[in-house]
Amino acid sequence: MTESMMGQFVRFMRFCNRRWVKWPAVIVFLTAITVAHFVMADKYGDSPNAPTWEFTVTLHAAMLVAAAIIIVLYKKYIKRKLMEYGKD
């Protein structure tokens, strides 16, 4: 890792520790996991026949959607704020 990349990484990590960046990301991921859980619980209930692989696939799909949402938010809003933060 070059020195400039390390500087960008450190600046990005300081930026991500801000409350208004960290909590929306946590909320999006927790919402995705909760929705996946309720979808599977609604489909199978407390049945011991609930397939583990299907739950895993649903959970991973929800996480991918959450990651896509965070990437879109980053590109549209957070990246601009990061550039403003870096100029200070």
PDB file with one MODEL, atoms N, CA, C and O in Angstrom:
MODEL        1
ATOM      1  N   MET A   1       0.847  -1.169   0.000  1.00  0.00           N
ATOM      2  CA  MET A   1       0.000   0.000   0.000  1.00  0.00           C
ATOM      3  C   MET A   1       0.896   1.237   0.000  1.00  0.00           C
ATOM      4  O   MET A   1       1.798   1.369   0.827  1.00  0.00           O
ATOM      5  N   THR A   2       0.633   2.120  -0.926  1.00  0.00           N
ATOM      6  CA  THR A   2       1.448   3.330  -0.996  1.00  0.00           C
ATOM      7  C   THR A   2       1.060   4.294   0.124  1.00  0.00           C
ATOM      8  O   THR A   2       0.038   4.124   0.790  1.00  0.00           O
ATOM      9  N   GLU A   3       1.895   5.297   0.310  1.00  0.00           N
ATOM     10  CA  GLU A   3       1.646   6.249   1.385  1.00  0.00           C
ATOM     11  C   GLU A   3       0.369   7.049   1.153  1.00  0.00           C
ATOM     12  O   GLU A   3      -0.364   7.337   2.099  1.00  0.00           O
ATOM     13  N   SER A   4       0.097   7.411  -0.108  1.00  0.00           N
ATOM     14  CA  SER A   4      -1.119   8.179  -0.390  1.00  0.00           C
ATOM     15  C   SER A   4      -2.366   7.323  -0.183  1.00  0.00           C
ATOM     16  O   SER A   4      -3.391   7.818   0.286  1.00  0.00           O
ATOM     17  N   MET A   5      -2.278   6.034  -0.534  1.00  0.00           N
ATOM     18  CA  MET A   5      -3.415   5.139  -0.304  1.00  0.00           C
ATOM     19  C   MET A   5      -3.665   4.979   1.189  1.00  0.00           C
ATOM     20  O   MET A   5      -4.814   4.950   1.630  1.00  0.00           O
ATOM     21  N   MET A   6      -2.600   4.876   1.961  1.00  0.00           N
ATOM     22  CA  MET A   6      -2.734   4.744   3.409  1.00  0.00           C
ATOM     23  C   MET A   6      -3.361   5.999   4.004  1.00  0.00           C
ATOM     24  O   MET A   6      -4.197   5.916   4.904  1.00  0.00           O
ATOM     25  N   GLY A   7      -2.958   7.158   3.499  1.00  0.00           N
ATOM     26  CA  GLY A   7      -3.547   8.408   3.965  1.00  0.00           C
ATOM     27  C   GLY A   7      -5.028   8.491   3.645  1.00  0.00           C
ATOM     28  O   GLY A   7      -5.823   8.935   4.473  1.00  0.00           O
ATOM     29  N   GLN A   8      -5.403   8.063   2.439  1.00  0.00           N
ATOM     30  CA  GLN A   8      -6.816   8.051   2.068  1.00  0.00           C
ATOM     31  C   GLN A   8      -7.595   7.090   2.947  1.00  0.00           C
ATOM     32  O   GLN A   8      -8.714   7.389   3.365  1.00  0.00           O
ATOM     33  N   PHE A   9      -7.001   5.928   3.229  1.00  0.00           N
ATOM     34  CA  PHE A   9      -7.666   4.937   4.071  1.00  0.00           C
ATOM     35  C   PHE A   9      -7.881   5.480   5.480  1.00  0.00           C
ATOM     36  O   PHE A   9      -8.962   5.327   6.050  1.00  0.00           O
ATOM     37  N   VAL A  10      -6.856   6.111   6.038  1.00  0.00           N
ATOM     38  CA  VAL A  10      -6.974   6.677   7.386  1.00  0.00           C
ATOM     39  C   VAL A  10      -8.033   7.764   7.403  1.00  0.00           C
ATOM     40  O   VAL A  10      -8.839   7.825   8.331  1.00  0.00           O
ATOM     41  N   ARG A  11      -8.045   8.628   6.389  1.00  0.00           N
ATOM     42  CA  ARG A  11      -9.049   9.691   6.309  1.00  0.00           C
ATOM     43  C   ARG A  11     -10.450   9.105   6.195  1.00  0.00           C
ATOM     44  O   ARG A  11     -11.392   9.602   6.812  1.00  0.00           O
ATOM     45  N   PHE A  12     -10.584   8.030   5.392  1.00  0.00           N
ATOM     46  CA  PHE A  12     -11.881   7.379   5.230  1.00  0.00           C
ATOM     47  C   PHE A  12     -12.347   6.749   6.544  1.00  0.00           C
ATOM     48  O   PHE A  12     -13.526   6.840   6.886  1.00  0.00           O
ATOM     49  N   MET A  13     -11.435   6.113   7.285  1.00  0.00           N
ATOM     50  CA  MET A  13     -11.816   5.484   8.552  1.00  0.00           C
ATOM     51  C   MET A  13     -12.221   6.538   9.582  1.00  0.00           C
ATOM     52  O   MET A  13     -13.167   6.322  10.340  1.00  0.00           O
ATOM     53  N   ARG A  14     -11.528   7.664   9.621  1.00  0.00           N
ATOM     54  CA  ARG A  14     -11.931   8.751  10.518  1.00  0.00           C
ATOM     55  C   ARG A  14     -13.312   9.269  10.137  1.00  0.00           C
ATOM     56  O   ARG A  14     -14.141   9.566  10.998  1.00  0.00           O
ATOM     57  N   PHE A  15     -13.544   9.371   8.829  1.00  0.00           N
ATOM     58  CA  PHE A  15     -14.836   9.836   8.336  1.00  0.00           C
ATOM     59  C   PHE A  15     -15.945   8.859   8.717  1.00  0.00           C
ATOM     60  O   PHE A  15     -17.030   9.282   9.115  1.00  0.00           O
ATOM     61  N   CYS A  16     -15.682   7.543   8.598  1.00  0.00           N
ATOM     62  CA  CYS A  16     -16.694   6.521   8.894  1.00  0.00           C
ATOM     63  C   CYS A  16     -17.015   6.427  10.373  1.00  0.00           C
ATOM     64  O   CYS A  16     -18.057   5.886  10.745  1.00  0.00           O
ATOM     65  N   ASN A  17     -16.146   6.940  11.216  1.00  0.00           N
ATOM     66  CA  ASN A  17     -16.427   6.911  12.645  1.00  0.00           C
ATOM     67  C   ASN A  17     -17.409   7.998  13.064  1.00  0.00           C
ATOM     68  O   ASN A  17     -17.819   8.057  14.224  1.00  0.00           O
ATOM     69  N   ARG A  18     -17.778   8.839  12.141  1.00  0.00           N
ATOM     70  CA  ARG A  18     -18.779   9.856  12.459  1.00  0.00           C
ATOM     71  C   ARG A  18     -20.132   9.182  12.650  1.00  0.00           C
ATOM     72  O   ARG A  18     -20.464   8.224  11.952  1.00  0.00           O
ATOM     73  N   ARG A  19     -20.895   9.682  13.586  1.00  0.00           N
ATOM     74  CA  ARG A  19     -22.169   9.077  13.959  1.00  0.00           C
ATOM     75  C   ARG A  19     -23.135   9.006  12.783  1.00  0.00           C
ATOM     76  O   ARG A  19     -23.816   7.993  12.627  1.00  0.00           O
ATOM     77  N   TRP A  20     -23.220  10.020  11.965  1.00  0.00           N
ATOM     78  CA  TRP A  20     -24.201  10.038  10.878  1.00  0.00           C
ATOM     79  C   TRP A  20     -23.811   9.145   9.720  1.00  0.00           C
ATOM     80  O   TRP A  20     -24.625   8.922   8.824  1.00  0.00           O
ATOM     81  N   VAL A  21     -22.575   8.620   9.705  1.00  0.00           N
ATOM     82  CA  VAL A  21     -22.173   7.645   8.683  1.00  0.00           C
ATOM     83  C   VAL A  21     -22.359   6.234   9.220  1.00  0.00           C
ATOM     84  O   VAL A  21     -22.869   5.359   8.521  1.00  0.00           O
ATOM     85  N   LYS A  22     -21.944   6.018  10.462  1.00  0.00           N
ATOM     86  CA  LYS A  22     -21.931   4.677  11.028  1.00  0.00           C
ATOM     87  C   LYS A  22     -23.342   4.139  11.264  1.00  0.00           C
ATOM     88  O   LYS A  22     -23.625   3.002  10.885  1.00  0.00           O
ATOM     89  N   TRP A  23     -24.219   4.905  11.866  1.00  0.00           N
ATOM     90  CA  TRP A  23     -25.528   4.385  12.245  1.00  0.00           C
ATOM     91  C   TRP A  23     -26.430   4.067  11.065  1.00  0.00           C
ATOM     92  O   TRP A  23     -27.119   3.048  11.123  1.00  0.00           O
ATOM     93  N   PRO A  24     -26.482   4.857  10.000  1.00  0.00           N
ATOM     94  CA  PRO A  24     -27.296   4.428   8.847  1.00  0.00           C
ATOM     95  C   PRO A  24     -26.833   3.100   8.265  1.00  0.00           C
ATOM     96  O   PRO A  24     -27.665   2.289   7.856  1.00  0.00           O
ATOM     97  N   ALA A  25     -25.528   2.858   8.217  1.00  0.00           N
ATOM     98  CA  ALA A  25     -25.029   1.583   7.698  1.00  0.00           C
ATOM     99  C   ALA A  25     -25.470   0.432   8.591  1.00  0.00           C
ATOM    100  O   ALA A  25     -25.898  -0.611   8.095  1.00  0.00           O
ATOM    101  N   VAL A  26     -25.370   0.611   9.901  1.00  0.00           N
ATOM    102  CA  VAL A  26     -25.794  -0.430  10.841  1.00  0.00           C
ATOM    103  C   VAL A  26     -27.290  -0.683  10.710  1.00  0.00           C
ATOM    104  O   VAL A  26     -27.724  -1.835  10.721  1.00  0.00           O
ATOM    105  N   ILE A  27     -28.077   0.372  10.586  1.00  0.00           N
ATOM    106  CA  ILE A  27     -29.528   0.229  10.474  1.00  0.00           C
ATOM    107  C   ILE A  27     -29.910  -0.505   9.198  1.00  0.00           C
ATOM    108  O   ILE A  27     -30.793  -1.362   9.226  1.00  0.00           O
ATOM    109  N   VAL A  28     -29.266  -0.191   8.081  1.00  0.00           N
ATOM    110  CA  VAL A  28     -29.579  -0.869   6.821  1.00  0.00           C
ATOM    111  C   VAL A  28     -29.280  -2.360   6.920  1.00  0.00           C
ATOM    112  O   VAL A  28     -30.098  -3.177   6.498  1.00  0.00           O
ATOM    113  N   PHE A  29     -28.128  -2.732   7.468  1.00  0.00           N
ATOM    114  CA  PHE A  29     -27.784  -4.149   7.580  1.00  0.00           C
ATOM    115  C   PHE A  29     -28.701  -4.879   8.557  1.00  0.00           C
ATOM    116  O   PHE A  29     -29.121  -6.002   8.274  1.00  0.00           O
ATOM    117  N   LEU A  30     -29.022  -4.274   9.694  1.00  0.00           N
ATOM    118  CA  LEU A  30     -29.923  -4.925  10.640  1.00  0.00           C
ATOM    119  C   LEU A  30     -31.324  -5.084  10.065  1.00  0.00           C
ATOM    120  O   LEU A  30     -31.979  -6.099  10.304  1.00  0.00           O
ATOM    121  N   THR A  31     -31.786  -4.096   9.314  1.00  0.00           N
ATOM    122  CA  THR A  31     -33.092  -4.204   8.670  1.00  0.00           C
ATOM    123  C   THR A  31     -33.103  -5.335   7.655  1.00  0.00           C
ATOM    124  O   THR A  31     -34.073  -6.090   7.585  1.00  0.00           O
ATOM    125  N   ALA A  32     -32.049  -5.463   6.875  1.00  0.00           N
ATOM    126  CA  ALA A  32     -31.977  -6.541   5.885  1.00  0.00           C
ATOM    127  C   ALA A  32     -32.008  -7.908   6.554  1.00  0.00           C
ATOM    128  O   ALA A  32     -32.706  -8.809   6.088  1.00  0.00           O
ATOM    129  N   ILE A  33     -31.263  -8.072   7.637  1.00  0.00           N
ATOM    130  CA  ILE A  33     -31.250  -9.354   8.347  1.00  0.00           C
ATOM    131  C   ILE A  33     -32.615  -9.641   8.959  1.00  0.00           C
ATOM    132  O   ILE A  33     -33.095 -10.773   8.896  1.00  0.00           O
ATOM    133  N   THR A  34     -33.246  -8.630   9.550  1.00  0.00           N
ATOM    134  CA  THR A  34     -34.556  -8.818  10.172  1.00  0.00           C
ATOM    135  C   THR A  34     -35.610  -9.188   9.141  1.00  0.00           C
ATOM    136  O   THR A  34     -36.427 -10.077   9.382  1.00  0.00           O
ATOM    137  N   VAL A  35     -35.602  -8.519   8.000  1.00  0.00           N
ATOM    138  CA  VAL A  35     -36.571  -8.835   6.943  1.00  0.00           C
ATOM    139  C   VAL A  35     -36.374 -10.259   6.451  1.00  0.00           C
ATOM    140  O   VAL A  35     -37.348 -10.991   6.274  1.00  0.00           O
ATOM    141  N   ALA A  36     -35.136 -10.661   6.230  1.00  0.00           N
ATOM    142  CA  ALA A  36     -34.871 -12.035   5.786  1.00  0.00           C
ATOM    143  C   ALA A  36     -35.352 -13.040   6.827  1.00  0.00           C
ATOM    144  O   ALA A  36     -35.906 -14.082   6.476  1.00  0.00           O
ATOM    145  N   HIS A  37     -35.145 -12.736   8.093  1.00  0.00           N
ATOM    146  CA  HIS A  37     -35.584 -13.642   9.153  1.00  0.00           C
ATOM    147  C   HIS A  37     -37.102 -13.778   9.166  1.00  0.00           C
ATOM    148  O   HIS A  37     -37.622 -14.890   9.262  1.00  0.00           O
ATOM    149  N   PHE A  38     -37.823 -12.650   9.071  1.00  0.00           N
ATOM    150  CA  PHE A  38     -39.280 -12.709   9.114  1.00  0.00           C
ATOM    151  C   PHE A  38     -39.868 -13.376   7.878  1.00  0.00           C
ATOM    152  O   PHE A  38     -40.885 -14.063   7.971  1.00  0.00           O
ATOM    153  N   VAL A  39     -39.242 -13.182   6.726  1.00  0.00           N
ATOM    154  CA  VAL A  39     -39.717 -13.859   5.512  1.00  0.00           C
ATOM    155  C   VAL A  39     -39.605 -15.369   5.680  1.00  0.00           C
ATOM    156  O   VAL A  39     -40.540 -16.100   5.353  1.00  0.00           O
ATOM    157  N   MET A  40     -38.478 -15.836   6.183  1.00  0.00           N
ATOM    158  CA  MET A  40     -38.299 -17.277   6.376  1.00  0.00           C
ATOM    159  C   MET A  40     -39.190 -17.799   7.499  1.00  0.00           C
ATOM    160  O   MET A  40     -39.722 -18.904   7.389  1.00  0.00           O
ATOM    161  N   ALA A  41     -39.367 -17.035   8.573  1.00  0.00           N
ATOM    162  CA  ALA A  41     -40.233 -17.466   9.667  1.00  0.00           C
ATOM    163  C   ALA A  41     -41.678 -17.551   9.200  1.00  0.00           C
ATOM    164  O   ALA A  41     -42.410 -18.452   9.610  1.00  0.00           O
ATOM    165  N   ASP A  42     -42.097 -16.620   8.347  1.00  0.00           N
ATOM    166  CA  ASP A  42     -43.454 -16.649   7.813  1.00  0.00           C
ATOM    167  C   ASP A  42     -43.650 -17.853   6.900  1.00  0.00           C
ATOM    168  O   ASP A  42     -44.720 -18.461   6.884  1.00  0.00           O
ATOM    169  N   LYS A  43     -42.628 -18.187   6.152  1.00  0.00           N
ATOM    170  CA  LYS A  43     -42.739 -19.293   5.200  1.00  0.00           C
ATOM    171  C   LYS A  43     -42.748 -20.650   5.897  1.00  0.00           C
ATOM    172  O   LYS A  43     -43.507 -21.536   5.504  1.00  0.00           O
ATOM    173  N   TYR A  44     -41.916 -20.830   6.927  1.00  0.00           N
ATOM    174  CA  TYR A  44     -41.768 -22.142   7.557  1.00  0.00           C
ATOM    175  C   TYR A  44     -42.242 -22.209   9.000  1.00  0.00           C
ATOM    176  O   TYR A  44     -42.463 -23.304   9.515  1.00  0.00           O
ATOM    177  N   GLY A  45     -42.402 -21.087   9.659  1.00  0.00           N
ATOM    178  CA  GLY A  45     -42.806 -21.113  11.061  1.00  0.00           C
ATOM    179  C   GLY A  45     -41.744 -21.779  11.918  1.00  0.00           C
ATOM    180  O   GLY A  45     -40.546 -21.592  11.705  1.00  0.00           O
ATOM    181  N   ASP A  46     -42.203 -22.566  12.898  1.00  0.00           N
ATOM    182  CA  ASP A  46     -41.268 -23.271  13.781  1.00  0.00           C
ATOM    183  C   ASP A  46     -41.010 -24.690  13.313  1.00  0.00           C
ATOM    184  O   ASP A  46     -40.568 -25.533  14.094  1.00  0.00           O
ATOM    185  N   SER A  47     -41.280 -24.958  12.056  1.00  0.00           N
ATOM    186  CA  SER A  47     -41.121 -26.307  11.506  1.00  0.00           C
ATOM    187  C   SER A  47     -39.659 -26.741  11.536  1.00  0.00           C
ATOM    188  O   SER A  47     -38.771 -25.970  11.171  1.00  0.00           O
ATOM    189  N   PRO A  48     -39.410 -27.977  11.970  1.00  0.00           N
ATOM    190  CA  PRO A  48     -38.032 -28.476  11.927  1.00  0.00           C
ATOM    191  C   PRO A  48     -37.589 -28.792  10.498  1.00  0.00           C
ATOM    192  O   PRO A  48     -36.417 -29.088  10.264  1.00  0.00           O
ATOM    193  N   ASN A  49     -38.519 -28.730   9.542  1.00  0.00           N
ATOM    194  CA  ASN A  49     -38.202 -29.031   8.143  1.00  0.00           C
ATOM    195  C   ASN A  49     -37.707 -27.811   7.373  1.00  0.00           C
ATOM    196  O   ASN A  49     -37.462 -27.899   6.170  1.00  0.00           O
ATOM    197  N   ALA A  50     -37.559 -26.691   8.042  1.00  0.00           N
ATOM    198  CA  ALA A  50     -37.087 -25.483   7.363  1.00  0.00           C
ATOM    199  C   ALA A  50     -35.667 -25.719   6.854  1.00  0.00           C
ATOM    200  O   ALA A  50     -34.769 -26.027   7.638  1.00  0.00           O
ATOM    201  N   PRO A  51     -35.460 -25.577   5.542  1.00  0.00           N
ATOM    202  CA  PRO A  51     -34.126 -25.857   5.002  1.00  0.00           C
ATOM    203  C   PRO A  51     -33.125 -24.759   5.364  1.00  0.00           C
ATOM    204  O   PRO A  51     -33.381 -23.573   5.160  1.00  0.00           O
ATOM    205  N   THR A  52     -32.023 -25.165   5.886  1.00  0.00           N
ATOM    206  CA  THR A  52     -30.985 -24.220   6.291  1.00  0.00           C
ATOM    207  C   THR A  52     -30.404 -23.494   5.085  1.00  0.00           C
ATOM    208  O   THR A  52     -30.108 -22.301   5.158  1.00  0.00           O
ATOM    209  N   TRP A  53     -30.240 -24.207   3.983  1.00  0.00           N
ATOM    210  CA  TRP A  53     -29.627 -23.589   2.810  1.00  0.00           C
ATOM    211  C   TRP A  53     -30.502 -22.470   2.266  1.00  0.00           C
ATOM    212  O   TRP A  53     -29.984 -21.455   1.799  1.00  0.00           O
ATOM    213  N   GLU A  54     -31.829 -22.640   2.319  1.00  0.00           N
ATOM    214  CA  GLU A  54     -32.713 -21.601   1.787  1.00  0.00           C
ATOM    215  C   GLU A  54     -32.652 -20.349   2.669  1.00  0.00           C
ATOM    216  O   GLU A  54     -32.667 -19.224   2.170  1.00  0.00           O
ATOM    217  N   PHE A  55     -32.583 -20.560   3.971  1.00  0.00           N
ATOM    218  CA  PHE A  55     -32.442 -19.420   4.871  1.00  0.00           C
ATOM    219  C   PHE A  55     -31.126 -18.697   4.597  1.00  0.00           C
ATOM    220  O   PHE A  55     -31.074 -17.467   4.570  1.00  0.00           O
ATOM    221  N   THR A  56     -30.076 -19.471   4.396  1.00  0.00           N
ATOM    222  CA  THR A  56     -28.764 -18.879   4.121  1.00  0.00           C
ATOM    223  C   THR A  56     -28.789 -18.071   2.829  1.00  0.00           C
ATOM    224  O   THR A  56     -28.241 -16.970   2.765  1.00  0.00           O
ATOM    225  N   VAL A  57     -29.425 -18.623   1.803  1.00  0.00           N
ATOM    226  CA  VAL A  57     -29.518 -17.909   0.525  1.00  0.00           C
ATOM    227  C   VAL A  57     -30.324 -16.622   0.693  1.00  0.00           C
ATOM    228  O   VAL A  57     -29.937 -15.576   0.173  1.00  0.00           O
ATOM    229  N   THR A  58     -31.438 -16.694   1.412  1.00  0.00           N
ATOM    230  CA  THR A  58     -32.263 -15.502   1.631  1.00  0.00           C
ATOM    231  C   THR A  58     -31.493 -14.445   2.417  1.00  0.00           C
ATOM    232  O   THR A  58     -31.548 -13.258   2.097  1.00  0.00           O
ATOM    233  N   LEU A  59     -30.783 -14.882   3.435  1.00  0.00           N
ATOM    234  CA  LEU A  59     -30.015 -13.940   4.250  1.00  0.00           C
ATOM    235  C   LEU A  59     -28.913 -13.274   3.432  1.00  0.00           C
ATOM    236  O   LEU A  59     -28.702 -12.066   3.531  1.00  0.00           O
ATOM    237  N   HIS A  60     -28.213 -14.067   2.627  1.00  0.00           N
ATOM    238  CA  HIS A  60     -27.155 -13.488   1.801  1.00  0.00           C
ATOM    239  C   HIS A  60     -27.723 -12.551   0.734  1.00  0.00           C
ATOM    240  O   HIS A  60     -27.110 -11.534   0.410  1.00  0.00           O
ATOM    241  N   ALA A  61     -28.883 -12.890   0.192  1.00  0.00           N
ATOM    242  CA  ALA A  61     -29.516 -11.994  -0.782  1.00  0.00           C
ATOM    243  C   ALA A  61     -29.874 -10.664  -0.119  1.00  0.00           C
ATOM    244  O   ALA A  61     -29.682  -9.598  -0.704  1.00  0.00           O
ATOM    245  N   ALA A  62     -30.392 -10.739   1.099  1.00  0.00           N
ATOM    246  CA  ALA A  62     -30.729  -9.510   1.825  1.00  0.00           C
ATOM    247  C   ALA A  62     -29.477  -8.684   2.107  1.00  0.00           C
ATOM    248  O   ALA A  62     -29.507  -7.456   2.022  1.00  0.00           O
ATOM    249  N   MET A  63     -28.392  -9.348   2.439  1.00  0.00           N
ATOM    250  CA  MET A  63     -27.144  -8.628   2.696  1.00  0.00           C
ATOM    251  C   MET A  63     -26.606  -7.980   1.420  1.00  0.00           C
ATOM    252  O   MET A  63     -26.061  -6.877   1.466  1.00  0.00           O
ATOM    253  N   LEU A  64     -26.757  -8.658   0.285  1.00  0.00           N
ATOM    254  CA  LEU A  64     -26.318  -8.069  -0.986  1.00  0.00           C
ATOM    255  C   LEU A  64     -27.141  -6.833  -1.329  1.00  0.00           C
ATOM    256  O   LEU A  64     -26.602  -5.837  -1.810  1.00  0.00           O
ATOM    257  N   VAL A  65     -28.452  -6.899  -1.080  1.00  0.00           N
ATOM    258  CA  VAL A  65     -29.309  -5.735  -1.326  1.00  0.00           C
ATOM    259  C   VAL A  65     -28.895  -4.589  -0.403  1.00  0.00           C
ATOM    260  O   VAL A  65     -28.822  -3.437  -0.831  1.00  0.00           O
ATOM    261  N   ALA A  66     -28.625  -4.908   0.859  1.00  0.00           N
ATOM    262  CA  ALA A  66     -28.186  -3.874   1.800  1.00  0.00           C
ATOM    263  C   ALA A  66     -26.862  -3.262   1.353  1.00  0.00           C
ATOM    264  O   ALA A  66     -26.675  -2.049   1.437  1.00  0.00           O
ATOM    265  N   ALA A  67     -25.952  -4.095   0.881  1.00  0.00           N
ATOM    266  CA  ALA A  67     -24.668  -3.582   0.393  1.00  0.00           C
ATOM    267  C   ALA A  67     -24.877  -2.676  -0.816  1.00  0.00           C
ATOM    268  O   ALA A  67     -24.216  -1.645  -0.944  1.00  0.00           O
ATOM    269  N   ALA A  68     -25.799  -3.061  -1.708  1.00  0.00           N
ATOM    270  CA  ALA A  68     -26.088  -2.227  -2.878  1.00  0.00           C
ATOM    271  C   ALA A  68     -26.651  -0.873  -2.452  1.00  0.00           C
ATOM    272  O   ALA A  68     -26.295   0.159  -3.022  1.00  0.00           O
ATOM    273  N   ILE A  69     -27.527  -0.879  -1.451  1.00  0.00           N
ATOM    274  CA  ILE A  69     -28.100   0.375  -0.957  1.00  0.00           C
ATOM    275  C   ILE A  69     -27.003   1.268  -0.376  1.00  0.00           C
ATOM    276  O   ILE A  69     -26.982   2.473  -0.624  1.00  0.00           O
ATOM    277  N   ILE A  70     -26.103   0.679   0.388  1.00  0.00           N
ATOM    278  CA  ILE A  70     -25.021   1.468   0.983  1.00  0.00           C
ATOM    279  C   ILE A  70     -24.085   2.011  -0.090  1.00  0.00           C
ATOM    280  O   ILE A  70     -23.603   3.138   0.023  1.00  0.00           O
ATOM    281  N   ILE A  71     -23.821   1.214  -1.136  1.00  0.00           N
ATOM    282  CA  ILE A  71     -22.964   1.690  -2.228  1.00  0.00           C
ATOM    283  C   ILE A  71     -23.617   2.873  -2.939  1.00  0.00           C
ATOM    284  O   ILE A  71     -22.949   3.856  -3.261  1.00  0.00           O
ATOM    285  N   VAL A  72     -24.926   2.775  -3.182  1.00  0.00           N
ATOM    286  CA  VAL A  72     -25.637   3.881  -3.832  1.00  0.00           C
ATOM    287  C   VAL A  72     -25.585   5.124  -2.948  1.00  0.00           C
ATOM    288  O   VAL A  72     -25.323   6.223  -3.435  1.00  0.00           O
ATOM    289  N   LEU A  73     -25.834   4.950  -1.643  1.00  0.00           N
ATOM    290  CA  LEU A  73     -25.749   6.093  -0.730  1.00  0.00           C
ATOM    291  C   LEU A  73     -24.348   6.690  -0.729  1.00  0.00           C
ATOM    292  O   LEU A  73     -24.188   7.910  -0.695  1.00  0.00           O
ATOM    293  N   TYR A  74     -23.332   5.828  -0.767  1.00  0.00           N
ATOM    294  CA  TYR A  74     -21.948   6.309  -0.776  1.00  0.00           C
ATOM    295  C   TYR A  74     -21.686   7.143  -2.019  1.00  0.00           C
ATOM    296  O   TYR A  74     -21.131   8.239  -1.939  1.00  0.00           O
ATOM    297  N   LYS A  75     -22.092   6.614  -3.175  1.00  0.00           N
ATOM    298  CA  LYS A  75     -21.799   7.318  -4.427  1.00  0.00           C
ATOM    299  C   LYS A  75     -22.559   8.631  -4.529  1.00  0.00           C
ATOM    300  O   LYS A  75     -22.038   9.605  -5.072  1.00  0.00           O
ATOM    301  N   LYS A  76     -23.788   8.673  -4.014  1.00  0.00           N
ATOM    302  CA  LYS A  76     -24.597   9.872  -4.182  1.00  0.00           C
ATOM    303  C   LYS A  76     -24.339  10.930  -3.111  1.00  0.00           C
ATOM    304  O   LYS A  76     -24.419  12.125  -3.396  1.00  0.00           O
ATOM    305  N   TYR A  77     -24.032  10.508  -1.883  1.00  0.00           N
ATOM    306  CA  TYR A  77     -23.988  11.490  -0.804  1.00  0.00           C
ATOM    307  C   TYR A  77     -22.679  11.471  -0.020  1.00  0.00           C
ATOM    308  O   TYR A  77     -22.042  12.509   0.158  1.00  0.00           O
ATOM    309  N   ILE A  78     -22.285  10.308   0.441  1.00  0.00           N
ATOM    310  CA  ILE A  78     -21.153  10.233   1.359  1.00  0.00           C
ATOM    311  C   ILE A  78     -19.847  10.602   0.672  1.00  0.00           C
ATOM    312  O   ILE A  78     -18.993  11.242   1.285  1.00  0.00           O
ATOM    313  N   LYS A  79     -19.674  10.214  -0.590  1.00  0.00           N
ATOM    314  CA  LYS A  79     -18.430  10.521  -1.293  1.00  0.00           C
ATOM    315  C   LYS A  79     -18.212  12.036  -1.375  1.00  0.00           C
ATOM    316  O   LYS A  79     -17.092  12.513  -1.198  1.00  0.00           O
ATOM    317  N   ARG A  80     -19.275  12.781  -1.639  1.00  0.00           N
ATOM    318  CA  ARG A  80     -19.171  14.242  -1.701  1.00  0.00           C
ATOM    319  C   ARG A  80     -18.769  14.802  -0.338  1.00  0.00           C
ATOM    320  O   ARG A  80     -17.922  15.691  -0.249  1.00  0.00           O
ATOM    321  N   LYS A  81     -19.386  14.275   0.726  1.00  0.00           N
ATOM    322  CA  LYS A  81     -19.052  14.726   2.077  1.00  0.00           C
ATOM    323  C   LYS A  81     -17.613  14.367   2.428  1.00  0.00           C
ATOM    324  O   LYS A  81     -16.923  15.136   3.097  1.00  0.00           O
ATOM    325  N   LEU A  82     -17.158  13.189   1.974  1.00  0.00           N
ATOM    326  CA  LEU A  82     -15.787  12.767   2.250  1.00  0.00           C
ATOM    327  C   LEU A  82     -14.794  13.710   1.589  1.00  0.00           C
ATOM    328  O   LEU A  82     -13.768  14.048   2.180  1.00  0.00           O
ATOM    329  N   MET A  83     -15.091  14.135   0.374  1.00  0.00           N
ATOM    330  CA  MET A  83     -14.201  15.063  -0.315  1.00  0.00           C
ATOM    331  C   MET A  83     -14.164  16.413   0.404  1.00  0.00           C
ATOM    332  O   MET A  83     -13.108  17.039   0.495  1.00  0.00           O
ATOM    333  N   GLU A  84     -15.325  16.866   0.918  1.00  0.00           N
ATOM    334  CA  GLU A  84     -15.360  18.116   1.673  1.00  0.00           C
ATOM    335  C   GLU A  84     -14.570  17.973   2.972  1.00  0.00           C
ATOM    336  O   GLU A  84     -13.867  18.896   3.386  1.00  0.00           O
ATOM    337  N   TYR A  85     -14.691  16.807   3.613  1.00  0.00           N
ATOM    338  CA  TYR A  85     -13.987  16.555   4.872  1.00  0.00           C
ATOM    339  C   TYR A  85     -12.479  16.528   4.650  1.00  0.00           C
ATOM    340  O   TYR A  85     -11.714  16.990   5.496  1.00  0.00           O
ATOM    341  N   GLY A  86     -12.056  15.987   3.514  1.00  0.00           N
ATOM    342  CA  GLY A  86     -10.631  15.893   3.210  1.00  0.00           C
ATOM    343  C   GLY A  86      -9.992  17.236   2.924  1.00  0.00           C
ATOM    344  O   GLY A  86      -8.780  17.385   3.085  1.00  0.00           O
ATOM    345  N   LYS A  87     -10.772  18.215   2.506  1.00  0.00           N
ATOM    346  CA  LYS A  87     -10.230  19.540   2.184  1.00  0.00           C
ATOM    347  C   LYS A  87      -9.969  20.379   3.422  1.00  0.00           C
ATOM    348  O   LYS A  87      -9.197  21.337   3.373  1.00  0.00           O
ATOM    349  N   ASP A  88     -10.609  20.025   4.541  1.00  0.00           N
ATOM    350  CA  ASP A  88     -10.449  20.808   5.779  1.00  0.00           C
ATOM    351  C   ASP A  88      -9.052  20.731   6.315  1.00  0.00           C
ATOM    352  O   ASP A  88      -8.754  21.332   7.347  1.00  0.00           O
TER     353      ASP A  88
ENDMDL
END
